[in-house]
Amino acid sequence: MATRTSASEIGPDAEPAVEASAPVDPARRLAAEGMTKNYVIASVGVAIVPVPLFDIAAVVAIQLRMVQKLSQHYDKPFSEKLGRSVIASLAGGILGVGIGGMAGSLMKAVPGIGWAIGMVSVPAFAGASTYAIGQTFIKHYEEGGSLLDLDASKLKDYYRRQFKRGKQEAEEAVATTTAG
């Protein structure tokens, strides 16, 4: 459980209050990473469905389920309403990313080239976004946080970096999904 130590308890020259958390359990983290990878693959799989906007709705549902499972894994409380809000804040906070995913999904409505573009862009977006959300929650939970105190504005830079890393994970998942 996280503890707070205030500067007034230590002395006038001390740093501001800092969260201290329990040491990271490598087995727990490895299991959480494995869960995230499975949800990345699921997101890529549903994003291949050639129905505009269905893919985005399905990916959000998968991400919400992932957050619920990560919350259970880390013994944290979960709220579907709050989970949706945090996912929207993280993913939607990067305006270009959110618009890009929506545009890719809508491209599937255009016969031929639009469908082809949507089939490439949406799975990559879905996988990268799912990976970034999973990694962001893992980090937050391992630092002692919960869904109730997650401040998306403070984690946007981390989310953005994880989104970039998630593109590689998504490419691997796309290869796995389309190869089978």
Secondary structure by P-SEA (a helix, b strand, c coil): cbbbbcccccccccccbbbbbccccaaaaaaaaaaaaaaaaaaaaaaaccccaaaaaaaaaaaaaaaaaaaaaabbbbbaaaaaaaaaaaaacaaaaaaaaaaaaaacccccaaaaaaaccaaaaaaaaaaaaaaaaaaaaaacccccccccccaaaaaaaaaaaaaaaaaaaaaaaaac
